[in-house]
Amino acid sequence: MKVKLLMMAAAVAGVMGLSGVILTPTVGQRTLAQQSESSVADSSSIEGKLDSNSQTMEDESYFNVHTFQGKAGEPLIIDLTSKDFDAYLILVDPNNNKIAENDDGGDENNARIVLTLPVTGTYTLIVNSAKAKESGSYVLSWREATERDIALAEAERLNQQVIQLYQQGKYNEAIPLAEQALAIRKKVLGDNHPDTAQSLNNLAELYTVQGRYSEAEPLYKQALAIIKQQLGDNHPYTATSLNNLALLYQSQGRYSEAEPLYKEALAIRKQQLGDNHPDTAASLNNLAELYRVQGRYSEAEPLYKQALAIWKKQLGDNHPDTAISLNNLAGLYESQGRYSEAEPLYKQALAIRKQQLGDNHPSTATSLNNLAGLYESQGRYSEAEPLYKQALA
């Protein structure tokens, strides 16, 4: 989830009651009807509109502000839905601390916040779009949250933390959180729910990057079986599960088992997402990497190049996935002794990873190690040594 930088003006766009208060309309919200009273125990909603009359965030996205009186201990579900823009919702407590935000917690591009209010006082809801200058109508609705709602929201919060820690390379910190999220989802949703499969997959991925293959494999297989049963053989999530199991097999050198899974995942993604989708690029890249490690260079190169072109077009030149593609194509060239072609690609990948992931991320260390290995292969030892040391630091 991206983080929004708050730049709130003093005036608010409307006042919304959740706890039996009298609503008083204030500045700037033309489309909000004045309400009389509303209790958190009753489902209710208000309508609004983001447009050029709204306030503006630092990223040039529009936002409106609504306030409500909340009581400590009240469990709430607050939904922001819009057919016109990608919804982003922020909740600020009475002490002006941002305590929750969400951009994709609801269906499609809608936002949802589920929480128990920590203190009594005036809360602020910021209705925002995920992108600059997006405008349109929206509905802000609320209802009392059940214990089930709260539990699932906690599982999702843990899941988001797991993803962030994984991206930072903090695998040991991520694993207990992934285990907690899985336990909650199994208890609340059951063993065969797609969200349970997601948690199985996440935990398996953490085991995989730590080389704990025997623990990862049964989790990947469980996740794949659930997704196929619940969503079908040709769903994009099925492709993701196939891809993950194939990666595990490849990591163990089980190439003949990995290849048909990669090909099946690629076919699904092309059919369901299109030839130019980033996930299609990921499948192309993975199949290419499988060919490379087997020395099937002529089969690997065009796939690597297709993946790189898609990622650059769809995600940009400086995205971490672009760095993966650059790194892998460089590795292919190095395997063939094409050192002059490999070096600039390794350097580009390293620069992207330093910029996007930081100097201490495992992927940055991988890039340092790869460039050092290239130098060593050419006898450029004085250039290789400091890079190896940085990678180990």
ZATOR-497624 format. One record per atom (N, C-alpha, C, CB): z, y, x. Coordinates in steps of 0.1 Angstrom, whole numbers, plus 5000, padded with zeros to 4 digits. Glycine has a CB too. Example, Ala and Ser with C-alpha at 12.3 -4.5 7.8 and 13.67 -1.06 7.14 Angstrom:
% ZATOR-497624
507849435132/507849555123/507849675132/509049555113/507149785128/507149895137/507950005129/505749945141/
//
This chain:
% ZATOR-497624
500049885008/500050005000/500050125009/501250004990/499150225006/499250345014/500350435009/497850425012/500850525017/501950615014/501450755011/502950615026/501850805000/501450944997/502551045002/501350954981/502051155008/502851255012/503051355001/502351335025/504351374996/504651454985/504551604988/505951424979/503851684980/503851824981/504051884967/502551874987/505251874962/505451904948/505752054946/506651824942/505152114936/505452254933/506652254924/504252324926/507152374922/508352384914/508152354899/508952524916/506952404894/506652374880/506352234878/505552474876/506752184866/506352044863/505452044851/507651964859/504751934850/503651924840/504051884826/502551834845/505251834825/505651784812/506951714813/504651694805/507751704802/509051634803/508951514793/510151734799/509451404798/509451284791/510851224790/508451184798/511251174778/512551124777/512550974776/513151184764/513450914784/513650774783/515050734778/513450714797/515950824777/517350784774/517950874762/518150794786/517150894752/517650964740/517851114742/518950904737/516951174750/517151314753/516051394744/516951354768/516351524742/515351604736/514351654746/516051734729/513051634743/511951664753/511551814751/510751574751/511451874762/511052014762/509752034771/512152114768/508652064764/507452074772/507552194781/506152094763/506952184793/506952294803/505552334807/507852264815/505352364819/504152434823/502952344825/504352514836/501852374820/500552324826/500052194820/500752304839/500752124811/500151994806/499652024792/501251884807/498352044790/497852074777/497751964768/496452134779/497651844772/497451724763/498651644759/496451634770/499851684764/501051614760/501551664747/502051624771/501651574737/502251614725/503751624726/501951514713/504451724720/505851734721/506451614714/506351864715/507451544720/508151434715/509451484709/508351324725/510151404701/511451444696/512551374704/511651404681/512751244702/513751164710/513151034713/515051154702/513550974725/513050844729/514150774736/511850854737/514350644734/515350564740/514650464749/516250494730/515250434761/514750344770/514550204764/515550334783/515350174753/515350044747/514050034739/516550024738/513350144736/512150134727/510950154736/512250234716/509850074734/508650104741/508050234736/507649984739/507550314745/506950444741/505950484751/507950554739/505150584749/504150634758/503750774755/502850544757/503150834765/502550974764/501250974771/503551084770/500351064767/499051074773/498951204781/497951074762/498151204791/497851314799/496551314806/498951324810/496251414814/494951424821/495151484834/494051504812/494451424844/494351484857/493051554858/494451374869/493051684863/491851764864/492151874874/491351814850/491251974874/491352084884/492552174881/490052164884/493152164869/494352234866/495552164871/494352264851/495452044875/496651974880/496952024894/496351824881/498151984899/498552014913/497751924922/500052004915/497851954935/497051884945/497851834957/495851964950/497751704961/498351654972/497651694985/498451494971/498251654996/497651695009/496351625011/498651655021/496151505005/494851435006/493851474996/495151285004/494151584989/493251644979/493151564966/491951664984/494051474964/494151404951/494951484941/494751264952/494551484928/495251554918/496551484914/494351574905/497551564909/498751494904/499451584893/499751464915/500051514884/500951584874/502351524875/500451554859/503251604871/504751574872/505351564859/505451674881/506151454856/506951434844/508351404848/506251324835/509251454840/510651414843/511351344832/511451544847/512351274835/513151214824/514651194828/512551074820/515551194819/516951174821/517151024821/517851244811/517650974832/517950824833/519450804836/517150764845/519850684832/521250644834/521350524845/521850594821/522350534853/522550424863/522550294856/523750454871/521850194862/521850064856/520850034846/523150034850/520050134842/518950114832/517850034839/518450244826/517349924833/516249854839/514949894832/516349694837/513949944840/512750004834/511449934839/512750154837/510449934831/509049914835/508350044831/508449784828/507650104841/506950224838/505450194843/507450344846/504550204833/503150174836/502350304835/502650074826/501350314845/500350424845/499050354844/500550514857/498350384833/497050324831/495950424829/497050224819/494750404834/493650494832/492350414834/493750604843/491350454825/490050394827/489150484835/489450374813/489650604839/488850704846/489150704861/489150834840/490350674866/490650684880/491550564884/491250814883/491650554897/492550444903/493950504903/492050414918/494850454895/496150504892/497150484904/496750454879/497950594906/498950584917/500150654911/498450654930/501350584911/502550634905/503650634915/502950544893/504450744915/505550774924/506750804916/505150884934/507950754919/509150784913/510150844923/509750654906/510650964919/511651034928/512951044920/511051174931/514051014928/515351014921/515951154920/516350924929/517151164913/517751294911/518051364924/518951284903/518151294935/518451354948/517151384956/519351274957/516051384949/514751414955/514251314966/514751554961/514751184965/514351084973/513250994966/515550994978/512150964973/511150874967/511750734967/509850884975/511850674956/512550544955/511550434951/513650544945/510350474947/509350364943/507950434942/509750294930/506950354946/505550394944/504750274942/505050484956/503550284936/502750174933/501350224930/503250084922/500350144935/498950174931/498250064925/498250224944/498649944926/497949824921/498849724914/497149764931/500049764910/500949664904/500649624890/502349724905/499849704883/499349674870/498049604870/499249804861/497449584858/496149514858/495149604863/495849484843/494049544869/492949624875/493449734885/492049684864/493049854882/493449964891/494650044886/492250054893/495449984877/496550054871/497850034880/496850004857/498850124877/500050124885/501250084877/500250254892/502150014883/503449974876/504649984885/503249834870/505650034880/506950044887/507949964879/507450184891/508649874885/509749804878/511049814887/509349654876/512049864881/513349884888/514549904879/513249994898/515649894885/516949934878/517350074884/518049824880/517550174875/517850304880/519150304888/517850404868/519150364900/520350354908/521450454904/520050384922/521050574898/522050674895/521750744882/522150784907/522650814876/522350894864/521851034868/523650904856/520851084861/520351214864/518951234860/520551244879/518351334865/516951374862/515951304872/516751524861/515151214868/514151154876/512751224875/514051004873/511951214885/510651274885/509651164887/510551384896/508651164878/507451074879/506251154883/507250994865/505551114893/504351174898/503151094894/504451214913/502351144885/501151074881/500051124891/500751094866/499351034898/498451064908/497250974908/499151064922/496151014915/495050924917/495050874931/493650994913/494550754934/494550704947/493550774956/494250554947/492550844950/491450904958/491351054955/490150834956/490851124965/490751274963/489851304952/490251334976/490251404944/489451474934/489151384922/488151524939/489751264921/489551174909/490251244897/490051034911/489551244886/490151304874/489951214862/489451444871/490551254851/490451174839/491751164831/489851044841/491651094820/492751074811/493650954815/492351054796/494950964812/495750854815/496850834804/496450874828/497450714804/498650694795/499750644804/498250574785/500950714802/502150684809/503050614799/502850804816/503450494801/504250414791/505450354798/503450314784/506450324790/507750264795/508350174785/508650374799/509150084790/509949994782/511049944790/509049884776/512049884783/513149824790/512649694798/514349794781/513049684810/512749564818/513649444815/512649594833/513149324815/513949204813/514349154827/513149094805/515249054827/515648994840/514448934846/516748894837/513548874839/512348814844/511448924851/511548744833/511349034844/510549144850/511149194863/510449264840/512449204864/513149254876/512949154887/514649274873/513049024884/512948914894/511448914900/513248784888/510448924891/509148924896/508749054904/508148914884/509349164900/509149284908/509749274922/509749404900/510949204922/511549184935/510649094944/512949124934/510048984938/509148904945/507948974951/508748784937/507449064943/506249144947/506749244958/505649224935/507849304957/508349394967/508549314981/509749454963/509149194980/509249114992/507849074998/510048984989/506949044989/505549014993/504949125000/504748974981/505049244995/504449365002/505149385016/504649484994/506449365017/507149365030/506549265040/508649355028/506349145034/505749035043/504449075048/505648905034/503549135040/502249175044/502349285055/501449225033/503249375053/503449485063/503949425076/504349595058/504949345076/505449285088/504449195095/506749205085/503649125087/502549035093/501549125100/501848955082/501249235094/500249325100/500849395113/499849435091/502149405114/502749455126/503049345136/504049525122/502749225133/503049115142/504449075143/502549155156/505249115133/506649075132/506848955124/507549195127/506448845129/506348715121/507748665118/505548615129/508648665128/509948605126/510748685115/510748615138/510448815114/511148895103/510448865090/511049045107/509248835090/508448815077/508848685071/506948825080/509048585078/509248445073/510348435063/509448345084/511548485065/512648465055/512348545042/513948515060/511548655043/511248735031/510148655023/510648875035/509248595031/508148515024/508848395017/507148465034/509848335023/510548225017/511248265004/511548155027/511848385005/512548434993/511548464981/513348564996/510448524985/509448554974/508948424968/508248634980/508748324976/508248194971/509348134962/507948094982/510548134966/511648074957/511748144944/512948084965/511648284944/511648354931/510548314922/511648504934/509348314928/508148284919/508148144914/506848304927/508648044922/508747914917/509747904905/509147814928/510847974907/511847964896/511448034884/513148034901/510748154885/510348234873/509048184867/510348374877/508048164876/506748134871/506347984871/505748204879/507047904878/506747764879/505947734892/506047724867/505847604894/505147554906/503647574906/505447414908/503047594894/501547594894/500947724890/501147494884/501647834892/501147964889/500448024901/502348064885/499348104898/498548154910/499448244919/497448244904/500448314914/501248394922/502148304931/502148494914/502548194926/503248094935/502348044946/503747974926/501048024942/500047984953/499948094963/498747964946/499948224959/499848334969/501048324978/499848464961/502248304973/503448294982/503348174991/504648294974/502848064986/502647944995/501747975006/502147824987/500648045003/499648075012/500148175023/498448145005/500948275019/501448365028/502448305038/502248485021/503248215033/504248145042/503448055052/505248065034/502447985046/501647905055/500947975066/500547825047/500448095063/499748185073/500748225084/499148305066/501948255080/503048285090/503348175099/504248335083/503348055093/503547935101/502447905111/503747805092/501147935106/499947915114/499947995126/498747935105/500248125124/500148215136/501248185146/500248365131/502248115142/503248065152/503047925157/504648075145/501947875153/501547735158/502347625151/501847735173/502947655140/503747555132/502747485122/504947615125/501747415128/500647365119/501147255109/499547305128/502047175114/502447065105/503147115092/503246965112/503847235094/504547295083/503547375074/505647385088/502547425080/501547515073/500647425064/500747595082/500147315069/499147235062/499447205048/498747115070/500647145045/500947105031/501047225022/502247025030/501447345027/501547465019/500147515015/502347575026/499247515025/497847555022/497247465012/497047555035/497447335013/496847235004/497447254990/497147095009/498747284989/499347304976/498747434969/500847324977/498547534977/498047664972/496547644967/498047774983/495747564975/494447544971/494347464958/493647464982/495147364957/495147284944/495547364932/496147164946/496547454934/496947534923/495847634919/498247624926/495247694928/494147794926/492947724919/493747864938/492547614924/491447544918/491747504903/491147414926/492947454901/493347414887/493447534878/494747344888/494047644882/494247754874/493147854872/495447834878/492347864883/491247974883/489847914884/491548064894/489747784888/488447724889/487947714903/487447804881/486947624905/486347594918/485647714925/485447484918/485147804917/484247914922/484948054922/482947914914/486248054920/486948184920/487048244935/488348174913/487048374936/487248424950/488548384956/487148574949/489548364948/490848314954/490748174959/491948324944/489848094953/489647964958/488947964972/488747884948/488048064973/487348084986/488448124997/486348194985/489348204993/490448245003/491248125007/491348354996/491648044998/492347925001/491647825009/492847854988/490347805006/489447715014/489347775029/488047705008/489147905030/489047965043/490347945051/488748115041/491447965045/492747955052/492947815057/493847995043/492647715049/492847575053/491847545065/492647485042/490647595064/489647575074/490147645088/488347635071/490747765087/491347825099/492347735105/491847965095/493147675097/494247585102/493547475110/495147535091/492547405104/491947295110/491247345123/490847235101/490647455123/489947505135/491047525146/489247635132/492147585143/493247605153/493647475159/494447675146/493547365152/493947235158/492747155164/494547155147/491547225164/490447155170/489747055160/490747085182/490147065147/489546965137/488347035131/490646935126/487347045140/486147125136/485347065125/485247145148/485246925125/484446865114/485046875101/484246715118/486346895100/487046915087/486947065083/488546875088/486947155093/486847295090/485547345085/487247375103/484447295091/483047345088/482747335073/482047265095/482847225066/482547225052/483347325043/482647085046/484547345047/485447435040/484947575042/486947425044/484647615054/484047745057/482747775049/483847765072/481947675049/480647685042/480847705027/479747565045/481747625021/482047635007/482647775003/483047525003/483547825012/484147955010/483048065010/485247985020/482148055020/481048145022/480148145009/480248115034/479748035004/478948024993/479548084980/478547874990/480848064978/481548124967/481548274968/483048074966/481848324980/481948474982/480548534980/482448504995/479548474985/478148534983/477848534968/477148444990/478248424961/477848414947/478748514938/478148274942/480048524941/480948594933/481048744937/482248534933/480948774950/481248904955/480048974960/482248904966/478948904964/477748964969/477648944984/477749104965/476448964989/476148945003/476849055012/474648955006/477149165007/477649275016/479149305014/476849405013/479849215008/481249235006/482049205019/481849144994/483149285022/483949255034/484449105035/485049345034/484749045023/485248905023/484048815027/485848865010/482848845023/481648765027/481548775042/480448815020/481748905048/481648925062/482748835069/481949065066/483948825063/484948745069/484548595070/486248755061/483948545060/483448405060/482348385070/482948365046/481448485071/480348475081/481048475095/479448595080/481948555097/482648565110/483348435114/483648685110/484048385104/484748255107/483848135110/485648225095/482748125102/481848025105/481248035119/480748015094/480948165122/480348195135/481348155146/480048345137/482648185144/483648155154/483748005156/484948215151/483647925145/483647785146/482447735154/483647715132/481347785152/480147745160/480347785175/478847815154/480947905177/481047945191/481947855199/481648085192/483147815193/484047725201/483447585203/485347715194/482347555196/481747425198/480447445207/481347365185/480247565212/479047585220/477747605213/478947485230/477847625200/476647635192/476247785191/476847575177/475947845202/475747985203/474648045195/475648025218/473547975195/472348025187/472648035172/471147945190/473547945167/473847945153/474948055151/474447815149/475748085161/476848175159/476448325159/477948155170/475548355168/475248495171/474748575158/474148505181/473748515151/473248595139/474348615128/472048525133/475248515127/476348535118/477348635122/477148395116/477648645135/478548745140/477948885137/478748725155/476648895140/475949025138/475949065124/474549025144/475748975115/475749005100/477149055096/475348885092/478148985101/479549025098/479849165103/480548925103/479449195115/479749325121/479049435113/479349325136/477849415109/477049515102/477749545088/475649465100/478149435082/478849455068/480149535070/479149315062/480949495080/482249555081/482149705085/483049485092/481149735094/480949875097/480549955085/479849885108/479649895077/479149965066/480149985055/477949895060/480949885052/481849885041/483249945045/482049745036/483649915057/485049955061/485050075072/485749845067/483950095078/483950195088/484050145103/485050295086/483650225112/483650185126/484950165132/482950295134/486050215127/487350215133/488350125125/487950345134/487850035117/488749955109/489149825118/488049905096/490349775116/490849665124/489849545122/492149625120/489249525110/488349415108/487049425117/488049395094/486649555118/485549585127/485849545141/485149735126/487149565145/487549535159/487549375161/488949585161/487849305150/487849155151/486349115154/488349095138/485449175146/484049135148/483549175161/483249205137/483849295166/483449335180/483949235190/483849475182/485249205189/485849115198/485248975198/487349105195/484948925187/484348795186/482948785191/484348745172/482148895188/480748895194/480848905209/479949015188/481748985214/481948995228/482348865234/483049105232/483148785228/483548655232/482348565233/484548595224/481448575223/480248495224/479348525236/479448515211/479248655238/478448695250/479048655263/478248855250/480348665264/481048615276/480848465278/482548655275/480948395267/480748245269/479448215274/480948185255/478448295272/477048275277/476848345290/476048325267/477848405296/477648485309/476948615307/476948395318/476948665295/476248795292/477348905293/475548795278/477848925305/479049015307/478749155304/479548995321/477649205308/477349345306/477249385291/476049385313/476849285283/476849305268/478249285262/475849205262/479049205268/480449185263/481349295266/480949055269/481249355277/482249455281/482449575272/481949505295/481349645268/481549755259/482049715245/480149825257/481749595241/482349545228/483849525229/481649425223/484249465240/485649445242/486449575243/485949365255/485849675249/486449805251/486549875237/485649895260/485549865229/485549925216/486649855207/484149905209/486749725208/487749655200/489149695204/487649505202/489349705217/490649755223/491049895218/490649745238/490049985219/490350125214/490650125200/489050205217/489950055191/490250055177/491749995175/489249965169/492049895181/493349825179/494449915184/493449695186/494249985195/495350075200/495550195189/494950135213/494450245184/494450355175/495050315162/493050415173/494650195156/494950155143/496250075142/493850085137/496549995152/497649905152/498749935161/497149765154/498450015171/499450055181/499449975194/500850035175/500050025204/499949955217/500749825218/500550055228/501649805209/502549685210/502149575200/503949725208/501049585193/500649485183/500049365190/499649545173/500349245185/499749125192/498249135193/500149005184/497549195183/496049205184/495649295196/495449245171/496449395198/496149485210/496349405223/497049605210/497349325223/497549245235/496449145237/498949165234/495949085226/494748995227/493549065233/494448945213/493349195228/492149265234/492349295249/491949395226/493549335253/493849355267/493549225275/495349405269/494049115270/493948985277/492448945278/494648885269/491648975267/490248935267/489449025277/489648955253/489749155277/489049235287/489449195301/489349385284/490749165303/491149125317/490448995321/492649105317/490348905311/489648775314/488148795318/489748685302/487548895311/486148925314/486048975329/485549025305/486949065332/486949115346/487249005356/487949225348/488148915353/488448805362/487248715364/489648725357/486548695353/485348605354/484248665364/484748585341/484348795365/483348855374/483948895388/482848985368/485148845391/485848875403/486349015405/484848845414/486549075393/487049215394/488549215392/486349305382/489249155402/490649125400/491549245400/491049045412/491149355407/491949475407/491949545393/491549575418/490849525386/490749575372/491449485362/489349605368/491449355365/492049265355/493549265356/491549125359/494149275367/495549255369/496449355360/495949275383/496149485360/496949575352/496849545337/496549715354/495649495333/495449465318/496249345315/493949445315/496249245323/497149125321/498549165320/496949015332/499049255328/500449295328/500749375315/500749385340/499849455311/500049525298/500149425286/498949625296/499249325287/499249235276/500549155275/498049135278/501149125287/502449055287/503649135284/502548985300/503449275285/504649365284/505249355270/504249505287/
//
